[in-house]
Amino acid sequence: MVLRLRDDPRWLRAVGNGVGMRGVDGGFALDVPDDEVLRGKLTEVFERHGVVTGTDGFLMLPIPQHVVAGVLVDAIDRVNVGAAFLRDLVRVDG
């Protein structure tokens, strides 16, 4: 049996508003539907959690990192940060 890693991005999407989230180096990339009303509703959640625009143009929930033995590692628990963000995100209707 040969195991292969997927190389296509897989998004976790919030059912109520369609916002996508996926893990990337340095945090979580976010994919927000092109809906100005929805974006307005999300502004408070994004500001509270420190969402920024990443170098690739996607919105990003950054996770602080530091170098350990020459390798970047998360400085905080990304699972807890992502879960807290998701709890707030799913409360916003599209």
PDB file of N, CA, C and O in Angstrom:
ATOM      1  N   MET A   1       0.836  -1.166   0.000  1.00  0.00           N
ATOM      2  CA  MET A   1       0.000   0.000   0.000  1.00  0.00           C
ATOM      3  C   MET A   1       0.891   1.243   0.000  1.00  0.00           C
ATOM      4  O   MET A   1       1.861   1.324   0.754  1.00  0.00           O
ATOM      5  N   VAL A   2       0.551   2.203  -0.850  1.00  0.00           N
ATOM      6  CA  VAL A   2       1.285   3.460  -0.927  1.00  0.00           C
ATOM      7  C   VAL A   2       0.382   4.573  -0.412  1.00  0.00           C
ATOM      8  O   VAL A   2      -0.748   4.732  -0.874  1.00  0.00           O
ATOM      9  N   LEU A   3       0.884   5.337   0.543  1.00  0.00           N
ATOM     10  CA  LEU A   3       0.133   6.480   1.053  1.00  0.00           C
ATOM     11  C   LEU A   3       0.638   7.738   0.376  1.00  0.00           C
ATOM     12  O   LEU A   3       1.844   7.950   0.249  1.00  0.00           O
ATOM     13  N   ARG A   4      -0.287   8.563  -0.055  1.00  0.00           N
ATOM     14  CA  ARG A   4       0.082   9.826  -0.697  1.00  0.00           C
ATOM     15  C   ARG A   4      -0.576  10.970   0.058  1.00  0.00           C
ATOM     16  O   ARG A   4      -1.738  10.888   0.458  1.00  0.00           O
ATOM     17  N   LEU A   5       0.180  12.023   0.241  1.00  0.00           N
ATOM     18  CA  LEU A   5      -0.377  13.222   0.855  1.00  0.00           C
ATOM     19  C   LEU A   5      -1.111  14.026  -0.203  1.00  0.00           C
ATOM     20  O   LEU A   5      -0.677  14.098  -1.353  1.00  0.00           O
ATOM     21  N   ARG A   6      -2.205  14.619   0.180  1.00  0.00           N
ATOM     22  CA  ARG A   6      -2.933  15.499  -0.734  1.00  0.00           C
ATOM     23  C   ARG A   6      -2.166  16.803  -0.855  1.00  0.00           C
ATOM     24  O   ARG A   6      -1.607  17.300   0.122  1.00  0.00           O
ATOM     25  N   ASP A   7      -2.145  17.348  -2.054  1.00  0.00           N
ATOM     26  CA  ASP A   7      -1.476  18.638  -2.222  1.00  0.00           C
ATOM     27  C   ASP A   7      -2.451  19.728  -2.648  1.00  0.00           C
ATOM     28  O   ASP A   7      -2.041  20.860  -2.904  1.00  0.00           O
ATOM     29  N   ASP A   8      -3.748  19.395  -2.727  1.00  0.00           N
ATOM     30  CA  ASP A   8      -4.739  20.418  -3.033  1.00  0.00           C
ATOM     31  C   ASP A   8      -5.294  20.962  -1.716  1.00  0.00           C
ATOM     32  O   ASP A   8      -5.511  20.203  -0.772  1.00  0.00           O
ATOM     33  N   PRO A   9      -5.523  22.271  -1.653  1.00  0.00           N
ATOM     34  CA  PRO A   9      -6.007  22.853  -0.398  1.00  0.00           C
ATOM     35  C   PRO A   9      -7.398  22.336  -0.042  1.00  0.00           C
ATOM     36  O   PRO A   9      -8.278  22.247  -0.899  1.00  0.00           O
ATOM     37  N   ARG A  10      -7.579  22.003   1.213  1.00  0.00           N
ATOM     38  CA  ARG A  10      -8.887  21.564   1.700  1.00  0.00           C
ATOM     39  C   ARG A  10      -9.374  22.585   2.716  1.00  0.00           C
ATOM     40  O   ARG A  10      -8.691  22.875   3.698  1.00  0.00           O
ATOM     41  N   TRP A  11     -10.547  23.121   2.471  1.00  0.00           N
ATOM     42  CA  TRP A  11     -11.111  24.163   3.314  1.00  0.00           C
ATOM     43  C   TRP A  11     -12.193  23.586   4.227  1.00  0.00           C
ATOM     44  O   TRP A  11     -13.035  22.801   3.792  1.00  0.00           O
ATOM     45  N   LEU A  12     -12.155  23.984   5.488  1.00  0.00           N
ATOM     46  CA  LEU A  12     -13.241  23.727   6.422  1.00  0.00           C
ATOM     47  C   LEU A  12     -14.175  24.924   6.275  1.00  0.00           C
ATOM     48  O   LEU A  12     -13.757  26.055   6.522  1.00  0.00           O
ATOM     49  N   ARG A  13     -15.431  24.703   5.879  1.00  0.00           N
ATOM     50  CA  ARG A  13     -16.358  25.810   5.622  1.00  0.00           C
ATOM     51  C   ARG A  13     -17.451  25.877   6.680  1.00  0.00           C
ATOM     52  O   ARG A  13     -18.049  24.863   7.040  1.00  0.00           O
ATOM     53  N   ALA A  14     -17.701  27.081   7.170  1.00  0.00           N
ATOM     54  CA  ALA A  14     -18.804  27.320   8.098  1.00  0.00           C
ATOM     55  C   ALA A  14     -20.107  27.275   7.301  1.00  0.00           C
ATOM     56  O   ALA A  14     -20.257  28.003   6.320  1.00  0.00           O
ATOM     57  N   VAL A  15     -21.040  26.435   7.711  1.00  0.00           N
ATOM     58  CA  VAL A  15     -22.275  26.230   6.960  1.00  0.00           C
ATOM     59  C   VAL A  15     -23.106  27.511   6.883  1.00  0.00           C
ATOM     60  O   VAL A  15     -23.643  27.819   5.819  1.00  0.00           O
ATOM     61  N   GLY A  16     -23.226  28.251   7.960  1.00  0.00           N
ATOM     62  CA  GLY A  16     -24.098  29.420   7.988  1.00  0.00           C
ATOM     63  C   GLY A  16     -23.650  30.603   7.159  1.00  0.00           C
ATOM     64  O   GLY A  16     -24.478  31.403   6.724  1.00  0.00           O
ATOM     65  N   ASN A  17     -22.326  30.729   6.931  1.00  0.00           N
ATOM     66  CA  ASN A  17     -21.847  31.914   6.210  1.00  0.00           C
ATOM     67  C   ASN A  17     -20.868  31.596   5.080  1.00  0.00           C
ATOM     68  O   ASN A  17     -20.511  32.493   4.316  1.00  0.00           O
ATOM     69  N   GLY A  18     -20.430  30.359   4.957  1.00  0.00           N
ATOM     70  CA  GLY A  18     -19.567  29.967   3.846  1.00  0.00           C
ATOM     71  C   GLY A  18     -18.106  30.343   3.969  1.00  0.00           C
ATOM     72  O   GLY A  18     -17.339  30.137   3.029  1.00  0.00           O
ATOM     73  N   VAL A  19     -17.699  30.894   5.111  1.00  0.00           N
ATOM     74  CA  VAL A  19     -16.295  31.257   5.299  1.00  0.00           C
ATOM     75  C   VAL A  19     -15.474  29.974   5.400  1.00  0.00           C
ATOM     76  O   VAL A  19     -15.835  29.051   6.129  1.00  0.00           O
ATOM     77  N   GLY A  20     -14.360  29.926   4.656  1.00  0.00           N
ATOM     78  CA  GLY A  20     -13.473  28.778   4.678  1.00  0.00           C
ATOM     79  C   GLY A  20     -12.249  29.048   5.533  1.00  0.00           C
ATOM     80  O   GLY A  20     -11.796  30.186   5.652  1.00  0.00           O
ATOM     81  N   MET A  21     -11.718  27.984   6.126  1.00  0.00           N
ATOM     82  CA  MET A  21     -10.534  28.090   6.990  1.00  0.00           C
ATOM     83  C   MET A  21      -9.676  26.860   6.735  1.00  0.00           C
ATOM     84  O   MET A  21     -10.187  25.743   6.661  1.00  0.00           O
ATOM     85  N   ARG A  22      -8.365  27.068   6.599  1.00  0.00           N
ATOM     86  CA  ARG A  22      -7.454  25.927   6.446  1.00  0.00           C
ATOM     87  C   ARG A  22      -6.121  26.269   7.075  1.00  0.00           C
ATOM     88  O   ARG A  22      -5.703  27.426   7.090  1.00  0.00           O
ATOM     89  N   GLY A  23      -5.456  25.247   7.594  1.00  0.00           N
ATOM     90  CA  GLY A  23      -4.155  25.434   8.213  1.00  0.00           C
ATOM     91  C   GLY A  23      -3.074  25.659   7.173  1.00  0.00           C
ATOM     92  O   GLY A  23      -3.015  24.955   6.165  1.00  0.00           O
ATOM     93  N   VAL A  24      -2.220  26.641   7.419  1.00  0.00           N
ATOM     94  CA  VAL A  24      -1.078  26.948   6.561  1.00  0.00           C
ATOM     95  C   VAL A  24       0.109  27.276   7.459  1.00  0.00           C
ATOM     96  O   VAL A  24      -0.048  27.454   8.667  1.00  0.00           O
ATOM     97  N   ASP A  25       1.303  27.354   6.859  1.00  0.00           N
ATOM     98  CA  ASP A  25       2.461  27.788   7.635  1.00  0.00           C
ATOM     99  C   ASP A  25       2.156  29.158   8.226  1.00  0.00           C
ATOM    100  O   ASP A  25       1.753  30.069   7.504  1.00  0.00           O
ATOM    101  N   GLY A  26       2.340  29.305   9.499  1.00  0.00           N
ATOM    102  CA  GLY A  26       2.155  30.604  10.136  1.00  0.00           C
ATOM    103  C   GLY A  26       0.752  30.897  10.613  1.00  0.00           C
ATOM    104  O   GLY A  26       0.506  31.982  11.140  1.00  0.00           O
ATOM    105  N   GLY A  27      -0.193  29.959  10.448  1.00  0.00           N
ATOM    106  CA  GLY A  27      -1.537  30.219  10.954  1.00  0.00           C
ATOM    107  C   GLY A  27      -2.629  29.540  10.165  1.00  0.00           C
ATOM    108  O   GLY A  27      -2.490  28.394   9.738  1.00  0.00           O
ATOM    109  N   PHE A  28      -3.725  30.266   9.974  1.00  0.00           N
ATOM    110  CA  PHE A  28      -4.880  29.762   9.233  1.00  0.00           C
ATOM    111  C   PHE A  28      -5.228  30.741   8.125  1.00  0.00           C
ATOM    112  O   PHE A  28      -5.398  31.933   8.381  1.00  0.00           O
ATOM    113  N   ALA A  29      -5.335  30.251   6.902  1.00  0.00           N
ATOM    114  CA  ALA A  29      -5.813  31.066   5.786  1.00  0.00           C
ATOM    115  C   ALA A  29      -7.334  31.059   5.830  1.00  0.00           C
ATOM    116  O   ALA A  29      -7.952  30.053   6.177  1.00  0.00           O
ATOM    117  N   LEU A  30      -7.931  32.195   5.472  1.00  0.00           N
ATOM    118  CA  LEU A  30      -9.382  32.333   5.475  1.00  0.00           C
ATOM    119  C   LEU A  30      -9.861  32.688   4.080  1.00  0.00           C
ATOM    120  O   LEU A  30      -9.230  33.484   3.385  1.00  0.00           O
ATOM    121  N   ASP A  31     -10.968  32.105   3.673  1.00  0.00           N
ATOM    122  CA  ASP A  31     -11.579  32.379   2.374  1.00  0.00           C
ATOM    123  C   ASP A  31     -12.989  32.888   2.636  1.00  0.00           C
ATOM    124  O   ASP A  31     -13.866  32.134   3.057  1.00  0.00           O
ATOM    125  N   VAL A  32     -13.197  34.181   2.380  1.00  0.00           N
ATOM    126  CA  VAL A  32     -14.471  34.822   2.695  1.00  0.00           C
ATOM    127  C   VAL A  32     -15.251  35.064   1.409  1.00  0.00           C
ATOM    128  O   VAL A  32     -14.706  35.608   0.448  1.00  0.00           O
ATOM    129  N   PRO A  33     -16.532  34.663   1.380  1.00  0.00           N
ATOM    130  CA  PRO A  33     -17.340  34.926   0.186  1.00  0.00           C
ATOM    131  C   PRO A  33     -17.348  36.418  -0.163  1.00  0.00           C
ATOM    132  O   PRO A  33     -17.208  37.273   0.711  1.00  0.00           O
ATOM    133  N   ASP A  34     -17.512  36.709  -1.439  1.00  0.00           N
ATOM    134  CA  ASP A  34     -17.527  38.092  -1.923  1.00  0.00           C
ATOM    135  C   ASP A  34     -18.902  38.700  -1.656  1.00  0.00           C
ATOM    136  O   ASP A  34     -19.723  38.839  -2.562  1.00  0.00           O
ATOM    137  N   ASP A  35     -19.133  39.057  -0.404  1.00  0.00           N
ATOM    138  CA  ASP A  35     -20.419  39.584   0.043  1.00  0.00           C
ATOM    139  C   ASP A  35     -20.121  40.697   1.048  1.00  0.00           C
ATOM    140  O   ASP A  35     -19.696  40.430   2.172  1.00  0.00           O
ATOM    141  N   GLU A  36     -20.345  41.942   0.635  1.00  0.00           N
ATOM    142  CA  GLU A  36     -19.993  43.087   1.481  1.00  0.00           C
ATOM    143  C   GLU A  36     -20.762  43.097   2.800  1.00  0.00           C
ATOM    144  O   GLU A  36     -20.206  43.482   3.828  1.00  0.00           O
ATOM    145  N   VAL A  37     -22.021  42.683   2.791  1.00  0.00           N
ATOM    146  CA  VAL A  37     -22.806  42.644   4.026  1.00  0.00           C
ATOM    147  C   VAL A  37     -22.190  41.640   5.000  1.00  0.00           C
ATOM    148  O   VAL A  37     -22.031  41.936   6.184  1.00  0.00           O
ATOM    149  N   LEU A  38     -21.847  40.458   4.501  1.00  0.00           N
ATOM    150  CA  LEU A  38     -21.212  39.446   5.346  1.00  0.00           C
ATOM    151  C   LEU A  38     -19.874  39.943   5.869  1.00  0.00           C
ATOM    152  O   LEU A  38     -19.570  39.780   7.051  1.00  0.00           O
ATOM    153  N   ARG A  39     -19.079  40.544   5.008  1.00  0.00           N
ATOM    154  CA  ARG A  39     -17.772  41.049   5.448  1.00  0.00           C
ATOM    155  C   ARG A  39     -17.930  42.072   6.563  1.00  0.00           C
ATOM    156  O   ARG A  39     -17.134  42.104   7.502  1.00  0.00           O
ATOM    157  N   GLY A  40     -18.951  42.900   6.458  1.00  0.00           N
ATOM    158  CA  GLY A  40     -19.221  43.869   7.520  1.00  0.00           C
ATOM    159  C   GLY A  40     -19.544  43.191   8.840  1.00  0.00           C
ATOM    160  O   GLY A  40     -19.088  43.626   9.897  1.00  0.00           O
ATOM    161  N   LYS A  41     -20.334  42.121   8.777  1.00  0.00           N
ATOM    162  CA  LYS A  41     -20.685  41.375   9.987  1.00  0.00           C
ATOM    163  C   LYS A  41     -19.467  40.691  10.602  1.00  0.00           C
ATOM    164  O   LYS A  41     -19.403  40.509  11.818  1.00  0.00           O
ATOM    165  N   LEU A  42     -18.506  40.313   9.769  1.00  0.00           N
ATOM    166  CA  LEU A  42     -17.325  39.589  10.245  1.00  0.00           C
ATOM    167  C   LEU A  42     -16.241  40.500  10.810  1.00  0.00           C
ATOM    168  O   LEU A  42     -15.320  40.026  11.475  1.00  0.00           O
ATOM    169  N   THR A  43     -16.342  41.799  10.552  1.00  0.00           N
ATOM    170  CA  THR A  43     -15.285  42.735  10.942  1.00  0.00           C
ATOM    171  C   THR A  43     -14.929  42.626  12.419  1.00  0.00           C
ATOM    172  O   THR A  43     -13.748  42.556  12.761  1.00  0.00           O
ATOM    173  N   GLU A  44     -15.921  42.610  13.294  1.00  0.00           N
ATOM    174  CA  GLU A  44     -15.643  42.556  14.733  1.00  0.00           C
ATOM    175  C   GLU A  44     -14.919  41.264  15.115  1.00  0.00           C
ATOM    176  O   GLU A  44     -13.969  41.289  15.897  1.00  0.00           O
ATOM    177  N   VAL A  45     -15.367  40.142  14.564  1.00  0.00           N
ATOM    178  CA  VAL A  45     -14.723  38.849  14.856  1.00  0.00           C
ATOM    179  C   VAL A  45     -13.275  38.876  14.377  1.00  0.00           C
ATOM    180  O   VAL A  45     -12.373  38.459  15.103  1.00  0.00           O
ATOM    181  N   PHE A  46     -13.050  39.365  13.157  1.00  0.00           N
ATOM    182  CA  PHE A  46     -11.694  39.411  12.600  1.00  0.00           C
ATOM    183  C   PHE A  46     -10.789  40.317  13.430  1.00  0.00           C
ATOM    184  O   PHE A  46      -9.641  39.964  13.702  1.00  0.00           O
ATOM    185  N   GLU A  47     -11.299  41.485  13.837  1.00  0.00           N
ATOM    186  CA  GLU A  47     -10.482  42.402  14.644  1.00  0.00           C
ATOM    187  C   GLU A  47     -10.156  41.791  16.001  1.00  0.00           C
ATOM    188  O   GLU A  47      -9.024  41.895  16.473  1.00  0.00           O
ATOM    189  N   ARG A  48     -11.135  41.160  16.625  1.00  0.00           N
ATOM    190  CA  ARG A  48     -10.929  40.563  17.950  1.00  0.00           C
ATOM    191  C   ARG A  48      -9.866  39.473  17.926  1.00  0.00           C
ATOM    192  O   ARG A  48      -9.128  39.298  18.895  1.00  0.00           O
ATOM    193  N   HIS A  49      -9.788  38.739  16.817  1.00  0.00           N
ATOM    194  CA  HIS A  49      -8.854  37.618  16.728  1.00  0.00           C
ATOM    195  C   HIS A  49      -7.560  37.970  15.990  1.00  0.00           C
ATOM    196  O   HIS A  49      -6.696  37.108  15.830  1.00  0.00           O
ATOM    197  N   GLY A  50      -7.410  39.211  15.539  1.00  0.00           N
ATOM    198  CA  GLY A  50      -6.155  39.632  14.917  1.00  0.00           C
ATOM    199  C   GLY A  50      -5.961  39.165  13.490  1.00  0.00           C
ATOM    200  O   GLY A  50      -4.827  38.957  13.058  1.00  0.00           O
ATOM    201  N   VAL A  51      -7.051  38.994  12.743  1.00  0.00           N
ATOM    202  CA  VAL A  51      -6.954  38.569  11.344  1.00  0.00           C
ATOM    203  C   VAL A  51      -6.278  39.668  10.525  1.00  0.00           C
ATOM    204  O   VAL A  51      -6.578  40.850  10.691  1.00  0.00           O
ATOM    205  N   VAL A  52      -5.369  39.269   9.648  1.00  0.00           N
ATOM    206  CA  VAL A  52      -4.621  40.194   8.787  1.00  0.00           C
ATOM    207  C   VAL A  52      -4.694  39.698   7.344  1.00  0.00           C
ATOM    208  O   VAL A  52      -5.119  38.572   7.086  1.00  0.00           O
ATOM    209  N   THR A  53      -4.276  40.548   6.411  1.00  0.00           N
ATOM    210  CA  THR A  53      -4.159  40.118   5.018  1.00  0.00           C
ATOM    211  C   THR A  53      -2.774  39.534   4.821  1.00  0.00           C
ATOM    212  O   THR A  53      -1.773  40.209   5.060  1.00  0.00           O
ATOM    213  N   GLY A  54      -2.708  38.263   4.381  1.00  0.00           N
ATOM    214  CA  GLY A  54      -1.434  37.577   4.178  1.00  0.00           C
ATOM    215  C   GLY A  54      -0.755  38.004   2.893  1.00  0.00           C
ATOM    216  O   GLY A  54      -1.341  38.724   2.085  1.00  0.00           O
ATOM    217  N   THR A  55       0.472  37.565   2.704  1.00  0.00           N
ATOM    218  CA  THR A  55       1.249  37.921   1.515  1.00  0.00           C
ATOM    219  C   THR A  55       0.649  37.349   0.242  1.00  0.00           C
ATOM    220  O   THR A  55       0.916  37.855  -0.848  1.00  0.00           O
ATOM    221  N   ASP A  56      -0.170  36.287   0.366  1.00  0.00           N
ATOM    222  CA  ASP A  56      -0.801  35.687  -0.815  1.00  0.00           C
ATOM    223  C   ASP A  56      -2.150  36.314  -1.129  1.00  0.00           C
ATOM    224  O   ASP A  56      -2.835  35.877  -2.054  1.00  0.00           O
ATOM    225  N   GLY A  57      -2.541  37.338  -0.368  1.00  0.00           N
ATOM    226  CA  GLY A  57      -3.809  38.015  -0.596  1.00  0.00           C
ATOM    227  C   GLY A  57      -4.967  37.449   0.200  1.00  0.00           C
ATOM    228  O   GLY A  57      -6.011  38.091   0.313  1.00  0.00           O
ATOM    229  N   PHE A  58      -4.800  36.244   0.759  1.00  0.00           N
ATOM    230  CA  PHE A  58      -5.850  35.676   1.602  1.00  0.00           C
ATOM    231  C   PHE A  58      -5.830  36.366   2.959  1.00  0.00           C
ATOM    232  O   PHE A  58      -4.788  36.829   3.420  1.00  0.00           O
ATOM    233  N   LEU A  59      -6.988  36.425   3.583  1.00  0.00           N
ATOM    234  CA  LEU A  59      -7.016  36.840   4.975  1.00  0.00           C
ATOM    235  C   LEU A  59      -6.396  35.714   5.786  1.00  0.00           C
ATOM    236  O   LEU A  59      -6.492  34.544   5.415  1.00  0.00           O
ATOM    237  N   MET A  60      -5.758  36.073   6.895  1.00  0.00           N
ATOM    238  CA  MET A  60      -5.044  35.072   7.676  1.00  0.00           C
ATOM    239  C   MET A  60      -5.199  35.335   9.164  1.00  0.00           C
ATOM    240  O   MET A  60      -5.112  36.471   9.629  1.00  0.00           O
ATOM    241  N   LEU A  61      -5.430  34.256   9.896  1.00  0.00           N
ATOM    242  CA  LEU A  61      -5.398  34.286  11.350  1.00  0.00           C
ATOM    243  C   LEU A  61      -4.002  33.809  11.733  1.00  0.00           C
ATOM    244  O   LEU A  61      -3.735  32.607  11.728  1.00  0.00           O
ATOM    245  N   PRO A  62      -3.101  34.751  12.068  1.00  0.00           N
ATOM    246  CA  PRO A  62      -1.714  34.351  12.308  1.00  0.00           C
ATOM    247  C   PRO A  62      -1.529  33.641  13.649  1.00  0.00           C
ATOM    248  O   PRO A  62      -2.219  33.926  14.628  1.00  0.00           O
ATOM    249  N   ILE A  63      -0.586  32.716  13.660  1.00  0.00           N
ATOM    250  CA  ILE A  63      -0.174  32.022  14.874  1.00  0.00           C
ATOM    251  C   ILE A  63       1.294  32.386  15.099  1.00  0.00           C
ATOM    252  O   ILE A  63       2.142  32.074  14.263  1.00  0.00           O
ATOM    253  N   PRO A  64       1.604  33.049  16.230  1.00  0.00           N
ATOM    254  CA  PRO A  64       3.003  33.412  16.485  1.00  0.00           C
ATOM    255  C   PRO A  64       3.895  32.174  16.487  1.00  0.00           C
ATOM    256  O   PRO A  64       3.509  31.109  16.969  1.00  0.00           O
ATOM    257  N   GLN A  65       5.094  32.338  15.940  1.00  0.00           N
ATOM    258  CA  GLN A  65       6.045  31.232  15.879  1.00  0.00           C
ATOM    259  C   GLN A  65       7.415  31.696  16.354  1.00  0.00           C
ATOM    260  O   GLN A  65       7.712  32.891  16.372  1.00  0.00           O
ATOM    261  N   HIS A  66       8.242  30.733  16.738  1.00  0.00           N
ATOM    262  CA  HIS A  66       9.630  31.010  17.079  1.00  0.00           C
ATOM    263  C   HIS A  66      10.483  29.837  16.588  1.00  0.00           C
ATOM    264  O   HIS A  66       9.971  28.770  16.247  1.00  0.00           O
ATOM    265  N   VAL A  67      11.784  30.064  16.563  1.00  0.00           N
ATOM    266  CA  VAL A  67      12.708  29.058  16.038  1.00  0.00           C
ATOM    267  C   VAL A  67      13.210  28.171  17.173  1.00  0.00           C
ATOM    268  O   VAL A  67      13.666  28.657  18.207  1.00  0.00           O
ATOM    269  N   VAL A  68      13.116  26.861  16.957  1.00  0.00           N
ATOM    270  CA  VAL A  68      13.659  25.872  17.884  1.00  0.00           C
ATOM    271  C   VAL A  68      14.518  24.927  17.057  1.00  0.00           C
ATOM    272  O   VAL A  68      14.022  24.254  16.153  1.00  0.00           O
ATOM    273  N   ALA A  69      15.807  24.881  17.371  1.00  0.00           N
ATOM    274  CA  ALA A  69      16.747  24.007  16.655  1.00  0.00           C
ATOM    275  C   ALA A  69      16.676  24.237  15.146  1.00  0.00           C
ATOM    276  O   ALA A  69      16.733  23.297  14.353  1.00  0.00           O
ATOM    277  N   GLY A  70      16.550  25.513  14.771  1.00  0.00           N
ATOM    278  CA  GLY A  70      16.545  25.863  13.353  1.00  0.00           C
ATOM    279  C   GLY A  70      15.229  25.657  12.629  1.00  0.00           C
ATOM    280  O   GLY A  70      15.163  25.797  11.408  1.00  0.00           O
ATOM    281  N   VAL A  71      14.175  25.324  13.372  1.00  0.00           N
ATOM    282  CA  VAL A  71      12.871  25.058  12.760  1.00  0.00           C
ATOM    283  C   VAL A  71      11.821  25.976  13.388  1.00  0.00           C
ATOM    284  O   VAL A  71      11.793  26.153  14.605  1.00  0.00           O
ATOM    285  N   LEU A  72      10.947  26.564  12.540  1.00  0.00           N
ATOM    286  CA  LEU A  72       9.850  27.370  13.066  1.00  0.00           C
ATOM    287  C   LEU A  72       8.793  26.463  13.689  1.00  0.00           C
ATOM    288  O   LEU A  72       8.337  25.504  13.066  1.00  0.00           O
ATOM    289  N   VAL A  73       8.410  26.776  14.922  1.00  0.00           N
ATOM    290  CA  VAL A  73       7.346  26.041  15.605  1.00  0.00           C
ATOM    291  C   VAL A  73       6.362  27.047  16.197  1.00  0.00           C
ATOM    292  O   VAL A  73       6.719  28.188  16.489  1.00  0.00           O
ATOM    293  N   ASP A  74       5.128  26.607  16.366  1.00  0.00           N
ATOM    294  CA  ASP A  74       4.119  27.484  16.952  1.00  0.00           C
ATOM    295  C   ASP A  74       4.498  27.842  18.383  1.00  0.00           C
ATOM    296  O   ASP A  74       4.917  26.986  19.161  1.00  0.00           O
ATOM    297  N   ALA A  75       4.343  29.120  18.716  1.00  0.00           N
ATOM    298  CA  ALA A  75       4.638  29.587  20.065  1.00  0.00           C
ATOM    299  C   ALA A  75       3.425  29.438  20.985  1.00  0.00           C
ATOM    300  O   ALA A  75       3.557  29.483  22.208  1.00  0.00           O
ATOM    301  N   ILE A  76       2.245  29.260  20.388  1.00  0.00           N
ATOM    302  CA  ILE A  76       1.019  29.050  21.151  1.00  0.00           C
ATOM    303  C   ILE A  76       0.268  27.871  20.527  1.00  0.00           C
ATOM    304  O   ILE A  76       0.614  27.413  19.438  1.00  0.00           O
ATOM    305  N   ASP A  77      -0.742  27.393  21.211  1.00  0.00           N
ATOM    306  CA  ASP A  77      -1.508  26.237  20.747  1.00  0.00           C
ATOM    307  C   ASP A  77      -2.461  26.649  19.625  1.00  0.00           C
ATOM    308  O   ASP A  77      -3.492  27.273  19.877  1.00  0.00           O
ATOM    309  N   ARG A  78      -2.114  26.300  18.396  1.00  0.00           N
ATOM    310  CA  ARG A  78      -2.935  26.715  17.249  1.00  0.00           C
ATOM    311  C   ARG A  78      -4.313  26.070  17.265  1.00  0.00           C
ATOM    312  O   ARG A  78      -5.265  26.648  16.739  1.00  0.00           O
ATOM    313  N   VAL A  79      -4.442  24.898  17.850  1.00  0.00           N
ATOM    314  CA  VAL A  79      -5.750  24.243  17.904  1.00  0.00           C
ATOM    315  C   VAL A  79      -6.703  25.044  18.787  1.00  0.00           C
ATOM    316  O   VAL A  79      -7.856  25.258  18.413  1.00  0.00           O
ATOM    317  N   ASN A  80      -6.239  25.484  19.944  1.00  0.00           N
ATOM    318  CA  ASN A  80      -7.081  26.301  20.822  1.00  0.00           C
ATOM    319  C   ASN A  80      -7.436  27.633  20.178  1.00  0.00           C
ATOM    320  O   ASN A  80      -8.579  28.080  20.271  1.00  0.00           O
ATOM    321  N   VAL A  81      -6.474  28.268  19.528  1.00  0.00           N
ATOM    322  CA  VAL A  81      -6.727  29.547  18.855  1.00  0.00           C
ATOM    323  C   VAL A  81      -7.741  29.356  17.730  1.00  0.00           C
ATOM    324  O   VAL A  81      -8.684  30.136  17.598  1.00  0.00           O
ATOM    325  N   GLY A  82      -7.545  28.322  16.923  1.00  0.00           N
ATOM    326  CA  GLY A  82      -8.463  28.049  15.823  1.00  0.00           C
ATOM    327  C   GLY A  82      -9.864  27.719  16.307  1.00  0.00           C
ATOM    328  O   GLY A  82     -10.846  28.155  15.707  1.00  0.00           O
ATOM    329  N   ALA A  83      -9.967  26.952  17.386  1.00  0.00           N
ATOM    330  CA  ALA A  83     -11.275  26.588  17.934  1.00  0.00           C
ATOM    331  C   ALA A  83     -12.012  27.815  18.462  1.00  0.00           C
ATOM    332  O   ALA A  83     -13.214  27.961  18.236  1.00  0.00           O
ATOM    333  N   ALA A  84     -11.302  28.694  19.162  1.00  0.00           N
ATOM    334  CA  ALA A  84     -11.925  29.921  19.670  1.00  0.00           C
ATOM    335  C   ALA A  84     -12.418  30.790  18.514  1.00  0.00           C
ATOM    336  O   ALA A  84     -13.510  31.356  18.574  1.00  0.00           O
ATOM    337  N   PHE A  85     -11.605  30.891  17.464  1.00  0.00           N
ATOM    338  CA  PHE A  85     -11.998  31.666  16.286  1.00  0.00           C
ATOM    339  C   PHE A  85     -13.239  31.046  15.637  1.00  0.00           C
ATOM    340  O   PHE A  85     -14.187  31.758  15.308  1.00  0.00           O
ATOM    341  N   LEU A  86     -13.236  29.728  15.452  1.00  0.00           N
ATOM    342  CA  LEU A  86     -14.379  29.046  14.835  1.00  0.00           C
ATOM    343  C   LEU A  86     -15.660  29.222  15.642  1.00  0.00           C
ATOM    344  O   LEU A  86     -16.733  29.395  15.064  1.00  0.00           O
ATOM    345  N   ARG A  87     -15.562  29.179  16.965  1.00  0.00           N
ATOM    346  CA  ARG A  87     -16.752  29.385  17.801  1.00  0.00           C
ATOM    347  C   ARG A  87     -17.378  30.742  17.511  1.00  0.00           C
ATOM    348  O   ARG A  87     -18.599  30.850  17.400  1.00  0.00           O
ATOM    349  N   ASP A  88     -16.555  31.777  17.387  1.00  0.00           N
ATOM    350  CA  ASP A  88     -17.077  33.111  17.078  1.00  0.00           C
ATOM    351  C   ASP A  88     -17.553  33.195  15.633  1.00  0.00           C
ATOM    352  O   ASP A  88     -18.570  33.829  15.351  1.00  0.00           O
ATOM    353  N   LEU A  89     -16.833  32.565  14.724  1.00  0.00           N
ATOM    354  CA  LEU A  89     -17.153  32.627  13.297  1.00  0.00           C
ATOM    355  C   LEU A  89     -18.527  32.032  12.993  1.00  0.00           C
ATOM    356  O   LEU A  89     -19.289  32.611  12.219  1.00  0.00           O
ATOM    357  N   VAL A  90     -18.851  30.892  13.586  1.00  0.00           N
ATOM    358  CA  VAL A  90     -20.118  30.232  13.264  1.00  0.00           C
ATOM    359  C   VAL A  90     -21.330  30.961  13.838  1.00  0.00           C
ATOM    360  O   VAL A  90     -22.466  30.652  13.478  1.00  0.00           O
ATOM    361  N   ARG A  91     -21.100  31.912  14.715  1.00  0.00           N
ATOM    362  CA  ARG A  91     -22.207  32.719  15.249  1.00  0.00           C
ATOM    363  C   ARG A  91     -22.644  33.818  14.279  1.00  0.00           C
ATOM    364  O   ARG A  91     -23.674  34.459  14.485  1.00  0.00           O
ATOM    365  N   VAL A  92     -21.860  34.031  13.226  1.00  0.00           N
ATOM    366  CA  VAL A  92     -22.170  35.079  12.246  1.00  0.00           C
ATOM    367  C   VAL A  92     -22.929  34.453  11.084  1.00  0.00           C
ATOM    368  O   VAL A  92     -22.396  33.602  10.371  1.00  0.00           O
ATOM    369  N   ASP A  93     -24.179  34.879  10.897  1.00  0.00           N
ATOM    370  CA  ASP A  93     -24.989  34.378   9.778  1.00  0.00           C
ATOM    371  C   ASP A  93     -24.611  35.070   8.491  1.00  0.00           C
ATOM    372  O   ASP A  93     -24.229  36.241   8.486  1.00  0.00           O
ATOM    373  N   GLY A  94     -24.722  34.331   7.391  1.00  0.00           N
ATOM    374  CA  GLY A  94     -24.435  34.874   6.068  1.00  0.00           C
ATOM    375  C   GLY A  94     -25.618  35.489   5.517  1.00  0.00           C
ATOM    376  O   GLY A  94     -25.582  36.008   4.402  1.00  0.00           O
TER     377      GLY A  94
END
